[in-house]
Each structure stands twice: as structure tokens, then as C-alpha cells.
Amino acid sequence: MLAKRRKLLVILGALALAGGRIGAAQAGSVVAGEAYTEQRAQLLAAGWKPDAGYGLKLANGKPLHRFPEVLCGMEKCRAKWRDPHGAQHSILLQRGGPSDEYRVISEE
């Protein structure tokens, strides 16, 4: 009897985990290796909102980095977003050279 319960819990856990992944993909989750500008457009289309107050700004109000939701270190950047339900998400980016595209590393 205990073995059947454990098996049922394992199956239910696996289904819940798979459902969470499917839900995240439908909500517009990020894909590692893609250009951030493409991912950003997809997230906006899926109803996500960038946290424009997260990144640094110059004296004239323009973002210090390319996007207002991005804050960068020497090699990596982090972008803050809110999904359509209001939950906060962070996206880790690979910073390139001055004219290189930011690349998505992962969603945190």
C-alpha cells in the first residue's frame, strides 16, 4: 500500500513539474542563446512588462545600458521583468562589445 502511494506521488509530482514548464513556455519564457532584442519583443507580445526602474539612467534620462530594465556588470547583465500575473522574473544576459547584441543566458 505504501509503495502504491509513493508511486502515485511520484507520478503526480512529475505531472505538476511538466505542467509548470508548459505554463512557463506559453507565458513567453526565455530561450538561452537567442538575441535579447528578439526575446524582449516576444515577452512584450506575451504581456510581460519590463521593470524600467531597475537599470541605471544617465543625467538626460536615457538608460545607461541599451534597455531601461537592464543592469550590467563587466561581462553579464540582468534584466528585470514582470509576467502578466505580476510575478517578478530576472533574465541573465551575456554582454558583448559596444556594437554586439546581448545574448540570453538563462531565466533566474
N, C-alpha and C positions, 0 to 999 in steps of 0.2 A: 504494500500500500504506500509506504514512504517513497519507494523508488518511482512509482507512478506519479506521485505529487511532484517530485523533483523534476521528472521528465516534462511534466506539464508546465512547470515554472520556467524551465529552460526554453521550451518552445515559445511560451508567451513573452519571455524576455527578448528572444531573437526577433519575434514579430514586432514588438514595440521598438526595438532598435532599428529595424528595417523601415518601419513607418516614419520614424524621426528623420532618417536620411532622405526618404522620398519627399517628406514635407519640406525639408530644407532646400532640396533641389528645386522644387516647384516654387518656393518663395524667392528664388533668384540667388542661390548661394554662389560663391566664387569658384573659379577653376584655376588651379595653380598653373603658372607658366604663361597665362594669357596677358595681353596688354591691359593695364589698368583702365585706360580710356574706354576700351570695349566693355570691360566688366562694369564700369561705372554707368555706362549707358544702359546696360541690361538691368542693373539694380534700380536705377531711376524708373525704368519702364515697368518694373515689378512692384513699384510703390514704396521702395525704400527711400529714406531721406538721409542725406549726408549731415553730419554734425559740423556745421560751418564754423562753430565757435571753438573747435578743437585745435586747429592749426594756428601758427603764428602769422601775424599780419605786419606789413610794412606801414610806415607813417601815413602813406596815402590810402590805406585801407585794402590794398591788394594783398592776396596771400603771399607769404614768403616762399612757399613751395608752389607747385603748379596748381594745386587744388586747395580750397579752404578747409577741407576736412582732413588734410594730411599733415603730419608732423614727422620730420626726417632727422635721422642721425647721420653718421658718416657713410654708412652703406645700406641701411634699411630704413624704411618708413612705416608708419602705422596710420591707417585711415579709420575714422570712427563713423559708424552708420547706425541708423535705427530702422528696423524692419517695419512692415506695415502694422504690426501689433504693438510697436513701441519698444521692443526689446533692443538693447544696445549690442552691437557687434563690432569687432575690430578686424581689419584686414591688414596682414603683414605684406609689405611690398619690398621688392629689390630696387634700390635706387641705382640708376645708371648715370652716365655722364650728363653734361648740361643739355645735350640735344637727344639723349636716349630716352626711350619710353620706360616708364615704371612698369615692372612686371609683378604680377601677383605671386606671392609665395604660399600663403595659406590664409584661412579664416581662423581667428582665435576665438 
